[in-house]
Amino acid sequence: MYILVCYDIVTNSRRTKLMKTLKSYLERVQKSVFEGEITAARCQTLQNRIGSIIDHEIDTVRIYFLCKGCRHRIEIIGTGAIPDPEGDWVV
């Protein structure tokens, strides 16, 4: 399956921990957006890890499951900044 994950995390420490976790499963495509191919089992593990990192009262993580037909309709406008291997952003 192909998923897109985006997040809004209040504190820096949780945000950094979540970013590092997501980087181990998916490709970072924007500062708080990751996407990629993942098996159902790994997706469940990722969801469990996300749930253990975030504060369910104030943080938000959204996971979109994209079908094969939808993946080919993703449009990218502009190039913007890209992340370096350390997770920092360069222009």
C-alpha beads as a LAMMPS data file, in Angstrom:
LAMMPS data file: protein, C-alpha beads

91 atoms
90 bonds

1 atom types
1 bond types

-500.0 500.0 xlo xhi
-500.0 500.0 ylo yhi
-500.0 500.0 zlo zhi

Masses

1 110.0

Atoms # bond

1 1 1 0.000 0.000 0.000
2 1 1 1.039 3.606 -0.509
3 1 1 0.500 6.116 2.277
4 1 1 0.961 9.808 2.913
5 1 1 1.500 10.932 6.517
6 1 1 1.356 14.539 7.698
7 1 1 1.535 15.871 11.211
8 1 1 1.112 18.880 13.461
9 1 1 3.051 18.265 16.676
10 1 1 3.185 20.921 19.387
11 1 1 6.533 20.284 21.094
12 1 1 9.945 20.112 19.430
13 1 1 11.010 16.946 21.235
14 1 1 7.948 14.943 20.139
15 1 1 8.107 16.439 16.652
16 1 1 11.773 15.397 16.297
17 1 1 11.075 11.910 17.616
18 1 1 8.153 11.476 15.214
19 1 1 10.172 12.809 12.264
20 1 1 12.972 10.319 12.942
21 1 1 10.466 7.486 13.264
22 1 1 8.729 8.385 10.008
23 1 1 12.107 8.689 8.228
24 1 1 12.774 5.036 9.048
25 1 1 9.587 3.981 7.217
26 1 1 8.872 6.554 4.497
27 1 1 10.387 9.274 2.327
28 1 1 10.218 12.847 3.552
29 1 1 8.635 15.031 0.865
30 1 1 7.970 18.205 2.889
31 1 1 8.840 19.387 6.395
32 1 1 5.914 17.572 8.006
33 1 1 4.874 15.239 5.186
34 1 1 6.113 11.727 4.450
35 1 1 4.968 9.265 1.833
36 1 1 5.845 5.906 0.380
37 1 1 5.124 2.252 -0.191
38 1 1 4.658 0.193 2.972
39 1 1 3.298 -3.245 3.826
40 1 1 0.167 -3.573 5.929
41 1 1 2.177 -5.090 8.792
42 1 1 4.767 -2.290 8.773
43 1 1 1.977 0.275 8.532
44 1 1 0.347 -1.151 11.657
45 1 1 3.685 -1.062 13.465
46 1 1 4.191 2.539 12.340
47 1 1 0.713 3.505 13.550
48 1 1 1.468 1.954 16.948
49 1 1 4.763 3.820 17.173
50 1 1 3.071 7.103 16.220
51 1 1 0.454 6.517 18.904
52 1 1 3.148 6.025 21.534
53 1 1 4.978 9.236 20.552
54 1 1 2.255 11.841 20.229
55 1 1 0.121 13.568 22.831
56 1 1 -3.367 12.512 21.750
57 1 1 -4.916 15.624 23.327
58 1 1 -2.958 18.265 21.397
59 1 1 -1.072 16.626 18.486
60 1 1 -2.479 15.495 15.144
61 1 1 -1.210 12.918 12.672
62 1 1 -3.146 12.199 9.492
63 1 1 -2.546 9.102 7.377
64 1 1 -3.922 8.973 3.842
65 1 1 -4.067 5.641 2.040
66 1 1 -3.621 6.211 -1.694
67 1 1 -4.807 3.725 -4.293
68 1 1 -2.656 2.943 -7.332
69 1 1 -4.813 5.160 -9.521
70 1 1 -4.552 8.065 -7.091
71 1 1 -0.763 7.823 -6.788
72 1 1 -0.338 8.613 -10.456
73 1 1 -2.450 11.737 -10.062
74 1 1 -0.181 13.388 -7.488
75 1 1 0.842 16.807 -8.772
76 1 1 3.909 18.663 -7.558
77 1 1 4.148 22.394 -8.197
78 1 1 7.535 24.005 -7.622
79 1 1 10.567 22.450 -6.064
80 1 1 11.025 24.404 -2.837
81 1 1 13.475 23.085 -0.306
82 1 1 14.534 19.484 -0.015
83 1 1 15.658 17.720 3.164
84 1 1 19.264 16.716 3.556
85 1 1 20.073 13.282 5.080
86 1 1 20.076 14.758 8.599
87 1 1 16.500 15.994 8.258
88 1 1 17.449 19.680 7.919
89 1 1 16.125 21.708 5.020
90 1 1 18.242 23.241 2.308
91 1 1 17.194 25.528 -0.536

Bonds

1 1 1 2
2 1 2 3
3 1 3 4
4 1 4 5
5 1 5 6
6 1 6 7
7 1 7 8
8 1 8 9
9 1 9 10
10 1 10 11
11 1 11 12
12 1 12 13
13 1 13 14
14 1 14 15
15 1 15 16
16 1 16 17
17 1 17 18
18 1 18 19
19 1 19 20
20 1 20 21
21 1 21 22
22 1 22 23
23 1 23 24
24 1 24 25
25 1 25 26
26 1 26 27
27 1 27 28
28 1 28 29
29 1 29 30
30 1 30 31
31 1 31 32
32 1 32 33
33 1 33 34
34 1 34 35
35 1 35 36
36 1 36 37
37 1 37 38
38 1 38 39
39 1 39 40
40 1 40 41
41 1 41 42
42 1 42 43
43 1 43 44
44 1 44 45
45 1 45 46
46 1 46 47
47 1 47 48
48 1 48 49
49 1 49 50
50 1 50 51
51 1 51 52
52 1 52 53
53 1 53 54
54 1 54 55
55 1 55 56
56 1 56 57
57 1 57 58
58 1 58 59
59 1 59 60
60 1 60 61
61 1 61 62
62 1 62 63
63 1 63 64
64 1 64 65
65 1 65 66
66 1 66 67
67 1 67 68
68 1 68 69
69 1 69 70
70 1 70 71
71 1 71 72
72 1 72 73
73 1 73 74
74 1 74 75
75 1 75 76
76 1 76 77
77 1 77 78
78 1 78 79
79 1 79 80
80 1 80 81
81 1 81 82
82 1 82 83
83 1 83 84
84 1 84 85
85 1 85 86
86 1 86 87
87 1 87 88
88 1 88 89
89 1 89 90
90 1 90 91
